[in-house]
Amino acid sequence: RKDVLSMFFGMAALYTYAYYLENFKRSRYLLCLVLFALALLSKSMLISLPFILLLMDYWPLQRFQAISAGGMRALKILVMEKIPFFVLSIASGIVTIWAQYETSETHLEFPMRVLNAIVSYASYLNKLFLPLDLALIYPFVYSFPAWQIVESFAILIGITALVIYFFRKLPFLSVGWFWYLGAMIPVSGLVSINAPMADHYTYLPSIGIAIMLAWGIPALIKNENLRRKILFPVAVAFLLVLSVVTFHQCGYWKNSVAIFSRALEVTENNYMAHNNLAIALTEEGKIAEAIEHYDKAMAIKPELDLLYHNRGVSYVRAGRYQLAIGDYSKAINLNSGNYNAYNNRGIVYAELGMYQKAMEDFNTAISLNKNFADAYHNRSLTYFNERKREAGCADARKACELGNCGALGLARDRGLCP
């Protein structure tokens, strides 16, 4: 939803910008800025939009060409009107990088990020023209074959050289290509992100390629009669093929098991797809199958605490409490700040009547996250089991303040709390 919403506001901002240039009304400029802010609030992918506005200024709006007539005043207006947009972009970028760095499971060294970006740019181009083997989640790749790096680099350099050569004669080629390159930078892998690739990252960048094709193909086929005879039937056939591929692809989105199973079919070493498929299988009660996928994920990424925590949840669903405790403990050993693992291990201890150990885990979970409603809820139940009514009521009220009123409602039904 946030991808579509950000694109809606972003495209509205581009349209409003062209609308503003008709008479330079301040109200239209402010509307454009507000729409851009809403696009960023939806998703920070749109931070490259000010750069795209500058490309539009060159073509098709031709504002740079008008600077020669308007002089420094025209240049000053063009630059000054972009400053608020760049300020919003920089602020959004800083917040996003900080947030993603804090939560990212993988931090690649900069040389590896550069190689990932080069290969990603070429891979996205391939998927734009041949949308096959699409996956909801793509795995991080820590080494690429030399041929793939050389091939990807050659493609990017070749297209860049071509559009620069035709910079003046066919300006839409350079605008479209640099639109694609610039809009992809935030998700190219050059900065630390949570996913190396994602199909929805191409929403904004792909418009640049569409510009190159929409104006480039007619420029290549100048005969209007020939265009009608060739372009129309080819376009119809192409759309029909894409419609069939789209219909087929939509079938994988019928449920979580289908979509993550598909991701495993078309990718390799995809530990997050194994993890998410296992979660879906657990929800369906297929515990044995879920644990198999957790095992496969751990074989790929044995140092990831999330996998052990989630397998522990599956073991609890199967009533295998000792194995669950072992997995929660492993998750804690790998990440001492995993408050969910402490909380869930505490639940298992309480279920086994080991209230002292349960209390220790709930205390630790709360110390790691002061606003962890579930931990207060579970600790209150433990207090009630130990006949500590006042402490139980205090925790139940705190849990309710934070959004979990289950323990407080239960305690009031039993007359334990006023």
C-alpha positions in Angstrom: 0.0 0.0 0.0 2.7 2.5 0.9 4.5 1.9 -2.4 1.3 2.7 -4.4 0.5 5.6 -2.1 3.9 7.2 -2.4 3.8 6.9 -6.2 0.3 8.5 -6.3 1.5 11.5 -4.4 4.8 11.6 -6.3 3.2 11.6 -9.7 0.6 14.2 -8.5 3.6 16.3 -7.5 5.2 16.0 -11.0 1.9 17.0 -12.6 1.4 19.9 -10.2 5.0 21.1 -11.0 4.2 21.4 -14.7 0.9 23.1 -13.7 2.9 25.6 -11.6 5.2 26.5 -14.5 2.2 27.7 -16.5 2.0 30.9 -14.5 4.3 30.5 -11.4 1.4 30.8 -8.9 2.7 30.4 -5.3 -0.3 28.3 -4.4 0.5 25.8 -7.1 4.1 25.6 -5.9 3.0 25.0 -2.3 0.6 22.3 -3.5 3.5 20.6 -5.3 5.7 20.8 -2.2 2.9 19.4 0.0 2.3 16.5 -2.4 6.0 15.7 -2.3 6.0 15.8 1.5 3.0 13.4 1.5 4.9 11.1 -1.0 7.9 11.0 1.4 5.7 10.4 4.4 4.2 7.4 2.5 7.7 6.1 1.6 11.1 7.6 1.4 11.7 6.0 -2.1 10.6 9.4 -3.6 13.6 11.3 -2.2 15.0 11.5 -5.8 12.0 13.5 -7.0 13.8 16.9 -6.8 16.5 15.5 -9.2 13.7 14.3 -11.5 12.3 17.9 -11.5 15.6 19.2 -12.7 15.6 16.6 -15.5 12.1 17.8 -16.4 13.4 21.3 -16.4 15.9 20.3 -19.1 13.3 18.3 -21.1 10.5 18.6 -21.9 10.0 21.9 -20.1 13.2 23.4 -21.6 13.8 25.8 -18.7 17.6 25.4 -18.9 17.5 26.6 -22.5 15.4 29.6 -21.5 18.1 30.6 -19.0 20.2 32.1 -21.8 17.4 34.5 -22.5 16.4 35.2 -18.9 20.0 35.4 -17.5 20.9 35.0 -13.9 17.4 35.8 -12.6 16.0 32.8 -14.4 18.7 30.6 -13.1 18.2 31.9 -9.6 14.5 31.1 -9.7 15.1 27.6 -11.0 17.6 26.8 -8.2 15.8 28.5 -5.3 12.5 26.8 -6.0 14.2 23.4 -5.6 15.9 24.1 -2.3 12.8 23.2 -0.1 12.4 19.9 -2.1 16.1 19.0 -1.5 15.8 19.9 2.2 12.8 17.5 2.6 14.7 14.8 0.6 17.9 15.1 2.8 15.9 15.0 6.0 13.9 12.0 4.8 17.1 10.2 3.7 18.9 10.7 7.0 15.9 9.3 9.0 15.5 6.4 6.6 19.2 5.4 6.6 19.4 5.6 10.4 16.2 3.6 10.9 17.2 0.9 8.3 20.8 0.7 9.7 19.4 0.0 13.1 17.1 -2.8 12.0 19.1 -4.2 9.1 20.1 -7.9 9.4 23.0 -7.4 7.0 25.6 -4.7 6.6 27.7 -5.1 3.5 31.1 -3.4 3.0 31.1 -0.5 0.6 33.0 -2.2 -2.2 30.4 -5.0 -2.1 27.6 -2.5 -2.1 29.0 -0.9 -5.2 29.1 -4.3 -7.0 25.6 -5.1 -5.8 24.4 -1.7 -7.2 26.0 -2.4 -10.6 24.5 -5.9 -10.9 21.1 -4.6 -9.6 20.8 -1.9 -12.2 21.3 -4.4 -15.0 19.1 -7.0 -13.3 16.2 -4.5 -13.0 16.6 -3.6 -16.7 16.3 -7.3 -17.5 13.2 -7.8 -15.4 11.6 -4.7 -16.9 11.8 -6.2 -20.4 11.5 -9.9 -19.3 9.3 -9.9 -16.1 10.0 -13.6 -15.3 11.1 -15.3 -12.1 9.8 -12.5 -9.9 10.1 -13.0 -6.1 8.6 -11.3 -3.2 11.9 -11.5 -1.3 15.4 -11.7 -2.9 18.3 -12.9 -0.9 21.6 -11.0 -0.3 24.3 -12.2 -2.6 27.8 -11.9 -1.1 29.8 -12.6 -4.3 29.0 -12.3 -8.0 30.6 -14.2 -10.9 33.2 -12.0 -12.7 31.3 -12.3 -16.0 28.1 -10.9 -14.4 29.9 -7.9 -13.0 31.7 -7.2 -16.3 28.5 -7.7 -18.3 26.4 -5.5 -16.1 29.1 -2.8 -16.1 29.4 -2.9 -19.9 25.6 -2.5 -20.3 25.4 0.5 -18.0 28.5 2.2 -19.6 27.3 1.4 -23.1 23.8 2.9 -22.6 25.3 5.9 -20.8 27.7 6.6 -23.6 25.0 6.3 -26.2 22.6 8.7 -24.5 25.4 11.3 -23.9 26.3 11.1 -27.6 22.7 11.9 -28.5 22.4 14.4 -25.6 21.4 17.4 -27.8 19.8 15.6 -30.7 17.6 13.2 -28.7 17.3 14.8 -25.2 14.6 12.4 -24.1 17.1 9.5 -24.1 19.4 11.2 -21.6 16.5 12.4 -19.4 14.9 8.9 -19.4 18.2 7.1 -18.7 19.3 9.5 -15.9 15.8 9.4 -14.5 16.2 5.6 -14.2 19.7 5.8 -12.7 18.9 8.6 -10.3 15.6 7.3 -9.1 17.2 3.9 -8.4 20.1 5.3 -6.2 18.2 5.1 -2.9 17.5 1.4 -3.4 20.5 0.4 -5.5 22.3 -1.0 -2.5 24.9 1.8 -2.3 23.4 2.7 1.1 22.6 0.1 3.7 19.1 -1.3 3.1 17.1 -4.2 4.4 16.7 -5.9 1.0 19.2 -6.2 -1.9 16.4 -6.1 -4.5 12.7 -5.7 -4.7 10.4 -5.5 -7.7 8.5 -2.6 -6.4 11.6 -0.5 -6.3 11.2 -0.1 -10.1 7.9 1.8 -9.9 9.5 5.3 -10.2 12.7 4.4 -12.1 10.9 2.4 -14.8 9.2 5.6 -15.9 12.6 6.8 -17.2 12.9 3.7 -19.4 9.3 4.2 -20.6 10.2 7.8 -21.6 13.1 6.5 -23.7 10.9 4.0 -25.4 7.8 6.2 -25.9 9.8 9.0 -27.7 12.7 6.8 -28.9 10.8 4.3 -31.0 8.8 6.9 -33.0 12.1 8.8 -33.6 13.6 5.6 -34.9 10.7 4.8 -37.2 10.0 8.2 -38.9 7.6 6.9 -41.5 4.1 7.5 -40.0 2.4 4.9 -42.2 5.1 2.3 -41.2 4.5 3.2 -37.6 0.8 2.3 -37.9 1.5 -0.9 -39.6 4.3 -2.1 -37.2 4.0 -0.3 -33.9 0.3 -0.9 -33.3 0.1 -4.7 -33.8 3.5 -5.1 -32.0 2.1 -3.1 -29.0 -1.1 -5.1 -28.9 0.8 -8.4 -29.0 3.2 -7.2 -26.3 0.3 -6.1 -24.0 -1.4 -9.4 -24.5 1.8 -11.3 -23.5 2.2 -9.1 -20.5 -1.4 -9.6 -19.5 -1.0 -13.4 -19.5 2.3 -13.1 -17.5 0.6 -10.8 -15.1 -2.4 -13.1 -14.6 0.0 -16.0 -14.0 2.0 -14.0 -11.5 -1.0 -12.8 -9.6 -1.8 -16.5 -8.9 1.2 -16.7 -6.6 -0.3 -14.0 -4.3 -3.3 -16.0 -3.2 -1.7 -16.7 0.2 1.5 -16.6 2.1 2.4 -20.2 1.5 2.1 -19.8 -2.3 4.0 -16.5 -2.5 7.0 -17.6 -0.4 7.1 -21.1 -2.0 7.4 -19.3 -5.3 10.2 -17.1 -4.0 12.1 -20.3 -3.1 11.5 -21.7 -6.5 13.1 -18.8 -8.4 15.9 -17.9 -5.9 18.8 -19.6 -4.1 19.9 -19.4 -0.4 16.8 -17.4 0.4 16.7 -17.7 4.2 14.1 -15.1 4.7 11.7 -16.8 2.3 12.3 -20.1 4.2 11.6 -18.2 7.5 8.4 -16.5 6.2 7.1 -19.7 4.7 7.7 -21.5 8.0 5.7 -18.8 9.8 2.8 -19.3 7.3 3.0 -23.1 7.7 2.9 -22.8 11.5 -0.3 -20.7 11.2 -1.8 -23.6 9.2 -0.7 -26.1 11.9 1.9 -27.7 9.6 4.6 -27.7 12.3 6.8 -30.4 10.9 7.0 -28.7 7.5 7.6 -25.4 9.2 10.5 -26.7 11.3 12.1 -28.2 8.1 12.2 -24.7 6.5 13.6 -23.2 9.7 16.4 -25.8 9.6 17.1 -24.9 6.0 17.2 -21.2 6.8 19.6 -21.8 9.7 21.9 -23.8 7.4 22.2 -20.6 5.3 22.2 -18.0 8.1 23.1 -19.8 11.4 23.9 -16.5 13.2 20.5 -14.9 12.8 18.6 -14.9 16.2 15.2 -14.3 14.5 15.2 -17.9 13.0 15.8 -19.5 16.4 13.1 -17.4 18.0 10.6 -18.2 15.3 11.4 -21.9 15.4 10.8 -21.7 19.2 7.3 -20.4 18.5 6.6 -23.4 16.3 7.9 -25.8 19.0 5.5 -24.2 21.5 2.6 -24.7 19.0 3.6 -28.4 18.9 3.8 -28.6 22.7 7.6 -29.3 22.6 8.5 -26.9 25.4 12.0 -28.0 26.2 13.0 -27.6 22.5 11.3 -24.2 22.5 13.3 -23.1 25.6 16.5 -24.2 23.8 15.7 -22.1 20.8 14.7 -19.1 22.7 18.0 -19.4 24.7 20.0 -19.7 21.5 18.3 -16.6 20.1 19.2 -14.7 23.4 22.8 -15.9 23.2 23.0 -14.5 19.6 21.3 -11.3 20.5 21.0 -10.3 24.1 18.6 -7.5 23.2 16.0 -9.8 21.8 13.2 -8.9 24.3 10.7 -11.0 22.3 12.7 -14.1 23.0 12.9 -13.3 26.7 9.1 -12.7 26.9 8.3 -15.9 25.0 10.7 -18.0 27.0 9.1 -16.6 30.1 5.7 -17.7 28.9 7.0 -21.3 28.5 8.6 -21.2 31.9 5.2 -20.0 33.4 3.4 -22.8 31.5 5.7 -25.3 33.1 5.1 -23.8 36.6 8.7 -22.4 36.8 7.5 -18.9 37.9 10.8 -17.6 39.3 12.5 -18.1 35.9 9.5 -16.8 34.1 9.6 -13.6 36.3 13.3 -13.1 35.5 12.6 -13.3 31.8 9.7 -10.9 32.0 11.8 -8.5 34.0 14.6 -8.6 31.5 12.1 -8.1 28.6 10.6 -5.0 30.3 14.1 -3.6 31.0 15.0 -3.9 27.3 11.6 -2.4 26.2 9.8 -0.2 28.7 6.7 -0.1 26.5 6.4 -3.8 25.9 2.7 -4.4 26.7 2.8 -8.2 26.3 5.6 -8.5 28.9 3.6 -6.5 31.5 0.6 -8.6 30.6 2.5 -11.9 31.1 4.2 -10.7 34.3 0.9 -9.7 35.8 -0.5 -13.2 35.2 2.6 -14.7 36.9 2.1 -12.4 39.9 -1.5 -13.5 40.2 -0.4 -17.2 40.0 2.0 -16.4 42.9 -0.8 -14.7 44.8 0.8 -11.3 44.5 -2.4 -9.4 43.8 -1.2 -5.7 44.1 1.8 -6.2 41.8 -0.4 -8.2 39.4 -3.0 -5.4 39.2 -0.3 -2.8 38.7 1.2 -4.7 35.8 -2.2 -5.4 34.3 -3.1 -1.7 34.4 0.3 -0.8 32.8 -0.3 -3.4 30.1 -3.7 -1.9 29.4 -2.3 1.6 29.1 0.0 0.2 26.5 -2.7 -1.5 24.5 -3.1 -5.0 26.0 -6.1 -5.1 28.4 -6.5 -8.9 28.5 -5.0 -9.4 32.0 -6.9 -6.5 33.5 -10.2 -7.7 32.1 -9.6 -11.2 33.4 -8.6 -9.9 36.8 -11.7 -7.7 37.1 -13.9 -10.6 36.1 -12.4 -12.6 39.0 -12.6 -9.6 41.4 -8.9 -9.4 41.8 -8.5 -5.7 40.7 -10.9 -2.8 41.2 
